[in-house]
Amino acid sequence: MAKFTRRDQIEWGGTKSHSRRLCRISILGTDETISIPIEVTTKVLTVKEMIAPRVGVDPEALNLITKTTSSYRQLRDSDEVPSNVVLKGVKSFTRQKASYRHPHCIIGAGHMGLRQAMGFQKEGFRDFVVFDKLDQVGGIAWVLNANPTSKLQTELGVYHLNYDPDWAVPTTMKTWPSRQDLLDHFEEVCRDFGIMAHVQLQTEVVKLTKMVDRDTSTYDPGQCHFIVSTESTVKIEELVLEVDESLEKENLTPNDLFEEFDELSQRDASEAVVKPVERIEHNFSTVACYPGGLTDNIRMEYKGEEIFLGQIGYGMFNECNYVEMKDCPVVVVGMGAFAVENVRTCLEHGASHVSMICRRKNIAIPRAIDWWINQSVYPPPAAMMLNAMKPMYALLPDDPWSYYAVSGPQDRKSATIKQKSRFGIGDFYFLSSFYGKCETIVDSIKRLRETSVVLESAKSVAADHFIKVLGFTPDMKIDKLFEVKEIAGFFPNSDWRTFCCAEFPGIDAGRFGGTSLSPGGITASTTWIWLLNYPSDARDLMAPGILPKQKPDKESGRPAYQWQPRSGGSIYMIFSSGVIPGLAEQMAAFGPLNRKKMLECHPLQNYVQECSEEWYKYCQMFKDAGDDRPFPEYPYTYEFMKELVQRNDAEGEAEAQAMAEKMAQRA
């Protein structure tokens, strides 16, 4: 017959004492002392585990000693704690930040990578390097993918490097900056913050090797480091061109140049000039990677391209000559954000008509609704967002609730929006559709002919130019670089020393807290900096069941580092949820930041006025092209938007209050 005992009864009889007492703990060699309440039978290990999070070290790094008559004696973990003990292993009860033997590495000088570097500067990190394979800062999205005519679709208020509670918003930039405006902004901010001194351009990280330095805890900053191997991305042809240009400027001949090399023969000098830099190895304590979400574009060839008479190109990389599209019908394949932008660019350059061909229509967001989402304190529900877009969709005419991406009950009181493409943001698509200059065709392409595109439905669409905007694929080299078997949140192989964060593909949410990058950028950089300062906190974050995990999907080709939007969004929520209390407290300051920055950059009345002026400017453009219809009224007014803001604030506050009361009842 089994014998049951009370939980507080010890094996050999009797019970544990629950009498409370104070334990006075002083740090060896200092005057610092604290007193903590413990029980009579509290063990040394328990006290070490209580102190460790406060001082930011592992329990095993701490030792408790007690003073005997003539010496000190180190206590074992299983010993009961005396009322007076001395602590070894830390210099202060004030939490000490970790120190590192080697610098910190950032891969990628796009928006997110530069924001990480700025966070380092603000926090006092001075020993770090930013590598980028391109020849300027700004990232692949703006340096390579964007066209000269590309503009930011979301608002400047939530897309700038200065997005921080302690930094001012840019005051000289437009609401929707151009590609060049943003590249200038990235470079200017990097100079002002001293980031450029840490940046190594035209340098690609090709290999990471983890080296174990000592047999200690995983959360010991000195337990290991990384050998980071880099190669120059400067091509021989580029170097030869630079030499040729220098000769022309100085009116020198190759022989004149070679005479500068006293100790080299003419052949040696030539080889010295054009030889690429060899692979270099660097030692780093930690590595963060920000590969971006717009990396490799999807390429596809259609039957009949060889006989098509006009331009065939991708609507990015400045690959298409839009000037040649004047008075011509154009076909754009796709309906993501880049496709919507290409509609504007083609028509601004005088195209007679644009047919946008897609397998399914994606939700696009009017400018005013995007402003409302990005300034919101409480993320607006999808149902409210869809209803707020109806005035603009009436111009198509269409109902946003009818789109494939929208799911919800028949009463339309709630909804979820899930689509593979990101929102195209802007008013031009709606206006050009109203004027009949843009037609969205749901179909697939069968083949191209000399001056037309034949669809699977057998319909023929006139086309003098053919633009492909099919989306993007992730960078498959990232998983290989980190040798990822499984990623936990943004931590390859659950290692807090490595951090890999990229934008998520598509949309999947029932509420929308924002459509831009800077809010996620400050959350990601703040999180990683916190863990670098206090590595032991990573233990709580890496505990089972906290962060979502995933492995590479070999069948679909999806790498581990690329999260789908719903799972990826949950990672950001976990960072600020209180799993790490100090980090959550710091991030609480970010809650009202969206509204603060948006209203500083774009006060509502000014923003609606700016949208309205742009609207009527394009109406005039279509009138000049021969359409004499009265201008359609801009669908959004200051009063409409003000009421929308107030309604979402009131409903969000009521829901937050109800949630707080429910949690209090559970407690």
C-alpha positions in Angstrom: 0.0 0.0 0.0 1.4 3.3 -1.1 2.3 5.8 1.7 1.4 9.4 1.2 2.9 12.3 3.1 2.2 16.0 3.2 4.1 18.1 0.7 6.1 19.8 3.4 7.1 16.5 5.1 10.7 15.4 4.7 11.5 11.8 3.9 12.9 10.6 7.2 10.1 12.1 9.3 9.3 15.5 10.7 8.4 18.6 8.7 10.3 21.5 7.2 10.3 24.7 9.2 8.6 27.6 7.5 9.7 30.2 10.0 10.7 33.4 8.2 13.9 35.3 8.9 16.1 37.9 7.2 19.4 37.0 5.5 21.9 39.8 5.3 24.1 39.6 2.3 27.2 41.8 1.7 29.4 41.9 -1.4 33.0 41.0 -0.7 35.3 44.0 -0.6 32.5 46.6 -0.7 30.0 48.3 1.7 27.0 47.1 -0.3 24.5 45.1 1.7 20.9 43.8 1.2 18.6 41.8 3.3 16.2 39.3 1.8 13.4 37.3 3.6 14.0 33.5 3.6 12.9 30.5 5.5 15.0 28.7 8.1 15.7 25.8 5.8 16.4 27.9 2.6 19.4 26.4 0.7 22.3 28.3 -0.7 21.3 27.5 -4.3 17.9 29.1 -3.8 19.5 32.3 -2.6 21.9 32.3 -5.6 18.9 31.8 -7.9 17.2 34.8 -6.3 20.2 37.1 -6.6 21.3 36.0 -10.1 18.6 37.8 -12.2 19.0 41.0 -10.2 22.7 41.2 -10.8 22.6 39.7 -14.3 24.8 36.6 -14.0 24.3 32.9 -13.9 23.7 31.4 -10.4 26.8 29.2 -10.9 29.0 32.3 -11.2 28.0 33.3 -7.6 29.5 32.0 -4.4 28.2 32.5 -0.8 30.8 32.4 1.9 30.5 32.7 5.7 33.1 34.0 8.1 34.4 31.7 10.7 36.6 32.7 13.6 39.8 33.2 11.5 38.8 32.6 7.9 36.1 32.4 5.3 34.3 29.2 4.3 32.6 28.7 0.9 29.1 27.3 1.3 27.9 24.4 -0.8 24.6 24.7 -2.8 23.0 22.2 -0.5 23.9 24.1 2.7 21.3 26.0 4.6 22.0 29.8 4.4 23.2 31.5 7.6 21.7 34.8 8.6 24.9 36.7 7.5 26.8 35.8 4.4 29.3 37.3 2.0 28.7 37.2 -1.8 31.5 36.6 -4.3 31.2 36.8 -8.1 29.8 40.3 -8.6 31.1 43.8 -7.8 27.7 45.4 -7.1 24.0 44.6 -6.5 23.4 47.1 -9.3 23.0 45.1 -12.4 26.3 45.0 -14.3 26.3 44.9 -18.1 28.2 42.1 -19.8 31.6 42.8 -21.4 33.0 41.2 -24.5 36.4 40.3 -25.7 35.6 40.8 -29.4 33.5 43.4 -31.4 29.9 42.9 -32.4 29.0 42.1 -36.1 26.0 43.5 -38.0 25.4 42.1 -41.5 23.3 44.4 -43.7 23.4 48.2 -44.0 19.7 48.6 -44.8 17.1 50.3 -42.6 17.1 47.5 -39.9 20.9 47.0 -39.8 21.6 50.8 -39.6 18.9 51.1 -36.8 20.8 48.3 -34.9 24.0 50.3 -35.3 22.3 53.5 -34.0 21.0 51.6 -31.1 24.6 50.5 -30.3 25.8 54.1 -30.4 23.0 55.2 -28.1 23.6 52.4 -25.6 27.4 53.1 -25.6 28.6 50.2 -27.7 31.6 51.4 -29.6 33.2 48.2 -30.8 31.1 47.0 -33.7 31.3 46.6 -37.5 28.5 46.8 -40.2 29.2 44.7 -43.3 27.3 45.2 -46.6 28.0 43.8 -50.0 26.6 46.9 -51.8 28.6 50.1 -52.4 26.3 52.4 -50.4 24.1 52.2 -47.3 20.4 51.8 -47.7 19.9 48.1 -48.4 18.9 46.0 -51.4 15.3 47.3 -51.3 16.3 51.0 -52.0 19.8 50.7 -53.6 19.0 47.9 -56.1 15.3 47.0 -56.3 13.7 50.5 -56.3 13.4 52.5 -59.5 14.5 56.2 -59.6 10.8 57.0 -59.6 10.0 54.8 -56.6 8.6 56.5 -53.5 7.9 55.5 -50.0 4.3 54.2 -50.0 3.8 54.5 -46.2 4.4 57.8 -44.3 7.8 59.2 -43.3 6.6 59.4 -39.7 7.0 55.7 -39.2 9.8 55.1 -41.7 13.0 57.0 -40.8 16.2 56.1 -38.9 15.6 58.6 -36.1 12.5 56.7 -34.9 13.2 56.8 -31.2 11.7 58.4 -28.1 14.8 60.6 -27.7 15.4 61.7 -31.3 13.7 64.3 -33.4 11.8 63.4 -36.6 13.3 64.6 -39.9 12.0 68.1 -40.8 13.3 68.6 -44.3 11.8 65.4 -46.0 8.6 64.9 -47.8 5.6 62.9 -46.5 6.4 60.2 -49.2 10.1 60.5 -49.9 11.6 59.4 -53.2 14.2 56.7 -53.5 17.0 59.2 -53.6 15.5 61.2 -50.7 15.7 58.0 -48.5 19.2 57.1 -49.7 20.4 60.6 -48.8 18.6 60.3 -45.4 20.3 57.0 -44.6 23.8 58.4 -45.5 23.2 61.7 -43.7 22.0 60.1 -40.5 24.9 57.6 -40.6 27.3 60.5 -40.8 25.6 62.5 -38.0 25.6 59.5 -35.7 29.1 58.4 -36.5 27.9 55.1 -38.0 29.9 55.4 -41.3 33.2 54.9 -39.3 31.9 51.4 -38.5 30.6 50.5 -42.0 32.5 48.3 -44.4 30.9 48.5 -47.8 31.4 46.1 -50.8 32.2 43.4 -48.2 30.2 40.2 -48.1 30.1 37.9 -45.2 30.5 34.4 -46.7 31.1 32.2 -43.7 30.5 32.0 -39.9 32.4 29.6 -37.7 31.5 29.3 -34.0 34.5 28.7 -31.7 34.1 27.5 -28.1 36.6 29.3 -25.9 35.8 27.8 -22.4 33.6 25.2 -20.9 31.1 27.4 -19.1 27.4 28.3 -19.2 25.7 29.0 -22.6 24.9 32.4 -21.2 28.5 33.3 -20.4 29.5 36.2 -22.8 33.0 34.7 -23.1 31.9 31.1 -23.6 32.5 31.3 -27.4 33.1 33.7 -30.3 32.6 33.6 -34.1 35.1 33.7 -36.9 33.5 35.8 -39.6 34.9 35.4 -43.1 34.4 38.2 -45.6 35.2 38.8 -49.3 35.3 41.9 -51.3 32.4 42.4 -53.8 34.4 44.7 -56.0 34.7 43.1 -59.4 37.8 43.2 -61.5 35.9 45.0 -64.3 35.0 47.7 -61.8 38.5 48.1 -60.6 39.8 48.4 -64.2 37.1 51.0 -64.9 38.3 53.0 -61.9 41.9 52.9 -63.1 40.8 54.0 -66.6 38.8 57.0 -65.2 41.7 58.1 -63.0 44.0 58.0 -66.0 41.6 60.2 -68.0 41.2 62.7 -65.2 44.9 63.1 -64.8 45.7 62.8 -68.5 48.0 59.9 -67.7 48.9 56.9 -69.8 49.2 53.4 -68.4 52.9 53.8 -68.5 52.7 56.9 -66.4 50.7 55.0 -63.8 53.1 52.1 -63.7 56.1 54.4 -63.1 54.5 55.1 -59.7 55.4 51.6 -58.6 59.1 51.8 -58.1 59.5 48.2 -56.9 57.2 46.6 -59.3 57.4 45.7 -62.9 54.8 46.9 -65.3 53.0 43.5 -65.1 53.2 43.4 -61.3 51.7 46.9 -61.1 48.8 45.9 -63.3 48.0 42.9 -61.2 48.3 44.9 -58.0 45.7 47.3 -59.3 43.0 44.9 -60.5 43.4 42.0 -58.0 40.3 41.6 -55.7 40.8 41.6 -52.0 41.1 38.0 -50.7 39.0 36.4 -48.0 39.6 37.9 -44.6 38.8 36.4 -41.2 37.6 38.5 -38.3 36.8 37.6 -34.7 33.4 38.7 -33.3 31.6 38.0 -30.1 28.1 38.2 -31.6 26.5 38.4 -35.0 23.2 40.0 -36.1 21.9 39.7 -39.6 19.2 41.9 -41.3 18.8 40.4 -44.8 15.6 42.4 -45.6 12.4 41.1 -47.1 12.9 42.3 -50.7 15.9 40.3 -51.7 15.7 38.1 -54.8 12.8 38.8 -57.2 10.8 36.0 -58.7 11.7 35.5 -62.3 9.5 33.8 -64.9 9.5 33.6 -68.7 6.3 33.4 -70.6 5.7 31.6 -73.9 6.1 34.0 -76.8 8.5 36.4 -75.2 10.9 35.9 -78.1 8.4 37.4 -80.7 7.1 40.2 -78.5 8.1 43.5 -80.1 8.1 45.8 -77.1 10.1 46.0 -73.9 10.0 43.0 -71.6 11.4 43.7 -68.1 10.9 43.5 -64.4 9.4 46.6 -62.8 12.4 47.3 -60.6 16.2 47.7 -60.7 15.6 50.6 -63.2 15.2 47.8 -65.8 12.4 49.4 -67.8 12.6 52.6 -69.8 9.3 54.2 -68.8 9.9 57.2 -71.2 9.3 54.8 -74.1 5.8 54.0 -72.8 4.3 57.3 -73.7 1.0 56.8 -75.7 1.4 53.0 -75.4 -0.7 50.3 -73.7 1.2 48.5 -71.0 0.6 45.2 -69.2 1.8 44.8 -65.6 1.8 41.3 -64.2 1.2 41.1 -60.5 -0.8 43.1 -57.9 1.6 43.6 -55.0 3.0 46.9 -53.8 5.6 47.1 -56.6 3.0 46.4 -59.2 0.7 49.2 -57.9 3.7 51.5 -58.0 4.4 50.6 -61.6 0.9 51.5 -62.6 1.6 55.0 -61.3 5.0 55.2 -63.0 3.7 54.1 -66.4 0.8 56.6 -66.4 2.9 59.4 -65.1 5.1 58.8 -68.2 2.2 59.1 -70.5 1.1 55.4 -71.1 -2.3 55.3 -72.7 -3.5 52.5 -70.6 -2.3 49.9 -68.0 -3.7 46.4 -67.7 -2.8 44.8 -64.4 -3.1 41.1 -64.7 -3.2 39.0 -61.5 -4.5 35.6 -60.5 -6.3 37.1 -57.5 -7.0 40.7 -56.5 -5.1 41.9 -53.5 -6.3 44.5 -51.0 -4.8 47.9 -51.5 -5.0 50.7 -48.9 -5.8 54.4 -49.4 -3.4 56.9 -48.1 -5.7 58.3 -45.4 -6.5 54.8 -44.0 -2.8 54.0 -43.9 -2.2 57.2 -41.9 -5.0 56.2 -39.5 -3.4 52.7 -39.0 0.1 54.0 -38.3 -0.9 56.7 -35.8 -3.2 54.4 -33.8 -2.5 53.7 -30.1 -4.7 50.6 -30.3 -4.3 48.5 -33.4 -7.5 49.0 -35.5 -9.6 45.8 -36.2 -9.7 44.6 -39.7 -13.5 45.0 -39.9 -13.2 48.7 -39.0 -10.4 49.1 -41.6 -12.4 47.5 -44.4 -15.5 49.6 -43.7 -13.3 52.7 -43.6 -11.9 51.9 -47.1 -15.4 51.7 -48.7 -15.5 55.4 -49.8 -12.4 54.8 -51.9 -13.3 51.4 -53.2 -16.7 52.8 -54.4 -14.7 54.5 -57.2 -13.7 51.1 -58.7 -16.6 50.2 -58.0 -15.8 47.3 -55.7 -16.4 46.0 -52.1 -13.2 45.3 -50.1 -15.1 42.7 -48.1 -15.5 40.6 -51.3 -11.8 40.0 -51.8 -10.3 36.5 -51.4 -8.0 37.8 -48.6 -10.9 38.7 -46.3 -12.6 36.1 -44.1 -15.2 36.6 -41.3 -18.8 36.1 -40.2 -21.7 37.3 -42.4 -22.5 40.1 -40.0 -19.1 41.6 -40.8 -18.5 42.6 -37.2 -15.0 41.0 -37.4 -12.6 39.9 -40.1 -9.1 38.6 -40.9 -7.1 39.7 -43.8 -4.7 37.1 -45.2 -2.9 37.6 -48.5 0.5 36.6 -49.9 1.4 40.1 -51.1 1.9 43.2 -49.0 -0.6 46.0 -49.2 -0.1 48.4 -52.1 -0.6 51.8 -50.5 -1.8 54.9 -52.3 -4.7 56.7 -53.9 -3.4 56.7 -57.5 -4.5 53.1 -58.2 -8.1 53.9 -57.3 -8.2 57.2 -59.2 -6.6 55.7 -62.4 -9.1 52.9 -62.3 -12.0 55.4 -62.0 -10.7 57.2 -65.1 -10.4 53.9 -67.0 -6.6 54.3 -67.3 -6.0 51.2 -65.2 -7.9 47.9 -65.5 -7.4 45.0 -63.1 -7.9 41.7 -64.8 -8.1 38.4 -62.8 -6.7 35.8 -65.2 -3.5 34.0 -66.1 -1.2 34.6 -69.0 -1.2 31.9 -71.8 1.3 33.5 -74.2 2.6 36.7 -75.7 2.2 37.8 -79.3 3.9 40.7 -81.1 1.7 43.4 -79.6 -0.6 41.7 -77.3 -0.9 39.3 -74.4 -3.2 36.3 -74.6 -4.9 35.1 -71.4 -6.0 31.6 -70.4 -9.6 32.8 -70.8 -8.7 33.4 -74.5 -9.0 37.2 -74.1 -6.4 39.2 -75.8 -5.0 42.3 -74.1 -3.2 45.0 -76.2 0.4 45.6 -75.0 3.3 47.5 -76.4 5.3 46.9 -73.2 5.3 44.0 -70.7 6.3 44.5 -67.1 6.7 41.6 -64.6 6.4 42.3 -60.9 6.0 38.8 -59.5 7.2 39.3 -55.9 10.3 38.2 -54.1 12.0 35.1 -52.7 14.1 34.9 -49.5 17.9 34.8 -49.5 18.6 31.1 -49.3 22.2 31.8 -48.3 21.2 33.0 -44.8 20.3 29.7 -43.4 23.5 28.2 -44.8 25.6 31.0 -43.4 24.2 30.4 -39.8 24.0 26.6 -40.4 20.5 26.8 -39.1 18.9 23.5 -38.1 16.1 25.3 -36.2 15.4 28.9 -35.4 13.7 30.1 -32.1 12.1 33.5 -32.8 14.9 35.4 -34.4 17.7 33.3 -32.8 19.3 30.8 -35.1 19.8 27.5 -33.3 18.4 29.1 -30.1 21.7 31.0 -29.7 21.2 34.4 -28.2 24.5 35.5 -29.6 23.1 35.3 -33.2 20.1 37.4 -34.3 18.5 37.2 -37.7 15.4 39.3 -38.4 13.7 40.0 -41.7 10.4 41.5 -42.9 7.6 39.0 -43.2 6.0 38.2 -46.6 2.4 39.0 -47.1 -0.4 39.9 -44.6 -2.2 37.8 -42.0 -4.0 39.6 -39.1 -7.2 40.6 -37.6 -5.8 43.9 -36.2 -3.2 46.1 -37.8 -0.8 48.1 -35.6 1.2 49.5 -38.5 2.3 49.1 -42.1 5.8 50.3 -41.9 9.3 49.2 -40.8 10.6 51.6 -38.1 8.5 50.4 -35.2 9.7 46.8 -35.7 13.2 48.1 -36.2 13.4 49.7 -32.8 11.8 46.6 -31.1 14.3 44.3 -32.7 17.4 46.4 -32.0 16.3 47.1 -28.4 15.7 43.4 -27.7 19.1 42.3 -29.0 21.0 45.1 -27.2 19.2 44.1 -23.9 20.3 40.5 -24.3 23.9 41.6 -25.1 23.9 43.6 -21.9 22.2 41.0 -19.8 22.8 37.5 -21.4 21.3 35.6 -18.5 17.9 37.0 -19.4 18.0 35.0 -22.6 17.5 31.9 -20.4 13.9 33.0 -19.8 13.3 33.8 -23.5 14.7 30.5 -24.6 12.7 28.5 -22.1 10.4 25.8 -23.7 7.2 27.1 -25.1 8.1 30.8 -25.1 9.3 31.5 -28.6 7.9 29.9 -31.7 10.4 27.6 -33.5 10.6 26.4 -37.1 13.0 24.4 -39.3 13.8 25.0 -43.0 11.0 23.7 -45.2 12.9 21.8 -48.0 9.7 21.0 -50.0 8.6 24.6 -50.4 12.1 26.1 -50.3 11.2 28.3 -47.3 14.3 29.0 -45.2 14.0 28.9 -41.4 14.7 32.6 -40.9 11.7 33.7 -42.9 8.6 33.8 -40.7 5.0 34.0 -41.9 3.4 37.3 -40.7 1.2 35.8 -37.9 4.0 33.8 -36.3 6.6 36.6 -36.9 4.3 39.2 -35.4 3.9 37.0 -32.2 7.7 37.2 -31.7 7.6 40.9 -31.4 4.7 40.6 -29.0 6.7 38.2 -26.8 9.6 40.6 -26.6 7.4 43.2 -25.0 5.1 40.9 -23.1 7.0 40.7 -19.8 8.9 37.5 -20.2 11.9 39.8 -19.5 10.5 42.4 -17.1 13.2 45.0 -17.6 12.9 44.8 -21.4 9.1 45.0 -21.3 9.5 48.1 -19.1 11.8 49.7 -21.6 9.5 48.9 -24.5 6.5 50.4 -22.7 7.9 53.8 -23.9 7.4 52.7 -27.5 3.6 52.3 -27.1 2.6 55.9 -27.8 5.6 56.4 -30.2 3.7 55.8 -33.4 1.2 58.5 -32.7 3.8 60.9 -31.4 6.0 60.6 -34.5 3.1 60.6 -37.0 1.5 63.7 -35.5 4.9 65.5 -35.4 5.4 64.7 -39.1 1.9 64.6 -40.4 -0.8 66.5 -38.4 -4.2 65.2 -39.5 -5.5 68.4 -41.1 -2.2 68.9 -43.0 -2.1 65.3 -44.1 -5.7 65.2 -45.5 -5.0 68.5 -47.3 -1.8 67.0 -48.8 -3.6 63.9 -50.0 -6.4 66.0 -51.4 -3.9 68.3 -53.3 -2.2 65.2 -54.8 -5.5 63.8 -55.8 -6.6 66.8 -57.7 -3.2 67.1 -59.3 -3.6 63.7 -60.8 -7.2 64.5 -61.8 -5.8 67.4 -63.8 -3.2 65.1 -65.4 -6.0 62.9 -66.7 -8.0 65.9 -67.9 -4.9 67.1 -69.8 -4.8 63.6 -71.4 -8.3 64.2 -72.8 -10.8 63.2 -70.0 -13.2 66.2 -69.5 -15.4 64.6 -66.7 -15.8 66.6 -63.5 -13.1 65.7 -61.0 -14.3 63.1 -58.5 -14.3 64.5 -54.9 -11.5 63.2 -52.7 -13.2 60.5 -50.6 -11.8 61.5 -47.1 -12.3 64.7 -45.1 -10.8 65.9 -41.9 -14.1 65.3 -40.1 -14.3 61.7 -41.3 -10.8 60.9 -40.3 -11.1 62.6 -36.9 -14.2 60.6 -36.1 -12.5 57.4 -37.2 -9.5 58.1 -34.9 -11.8 58.9 -31.9 -13.9 55.8 -32.5 -10.9 53.4 -32.6 -9.5 55.1 -29.5 -12.7 54.7 -27.5 -13.3 51.1 -28.6 -9.6 50.2 -28.0 -9.6 51.7 -24.6 -12.8 49.9 -23.6 -11.4 46.6 -24.7 -8.2 47.2 -22.9 -10.1 48.0 -19.7 -12.3 44.9 -20.0 -9.2 42.8 -20.5 -7.5 44.3 -17.4 -10.6 43.6 -15.3 -10.7 40.0 -16.5 -7.1 39.4 -15.7 -7.6 41.0 -12.2 -10.4 38.6 -11.6 -8.3 35.6 -12.6 -5.5 36.8 -10.3 
